[in-house]
Amino acid sequence: MKRILIIDDDRASLSLLRELFKSQGWEAETAQTPQQALEMASRRKFDLLLSDINLEAEMSGIDLLQQLRGTRPVILMTGYGTLDTAVAAAREGAWDIIAKPIKPKELLVMAGRALESRSRTVEEAETHDAPDNGQAMIGRSPVMLELYKQIARVAP
């Protein structure tokens, strides 16, 4: 069973997202603070993290991503999507970014792809014993591919 950790400071969003993932047969746990999420992630293995960027805490979703990158795919949610935020998230290794308000079908497709990608990565690592240094940008969704193109255009 796939395990997902959802981090958001809004209880209603947590409840809605937990039920959405449970409807797919996935196990979903929630955290309202980055500290709670870090504690949970240290105790249990999660296949996917879904975090709001703007958490009402000392740490943001991007700070949380920095702490947990390379261990599993992270999808970031934002109600204030800017190119700067997207570039920062991509640099830190976010698998993808989704804008709020969340469209359930879009999120489920994105999460399914991230979980599939992680399964392939884990399988390849087990068969090839390839070291994972957490430096690769692994997002392959259409939004992330477009972001990579924009980064390439503006980088010079």
Secondary structure, 3 states (H helix, E strand, C coil): CCEEEEECCCHHHHHHHHHHHHCCCCEEEEECCHHHHHHHHHHCCCCEEEEECCCCCCCCHHHHHHHHCCCCCEEEEECCCCHHHHHHHHHCCCCEEEECCCCHHHHHHHHHHHHHHHHHHHHHHHHHCCCCCCCCCCCCCHHHHHHHHHHHHHCC
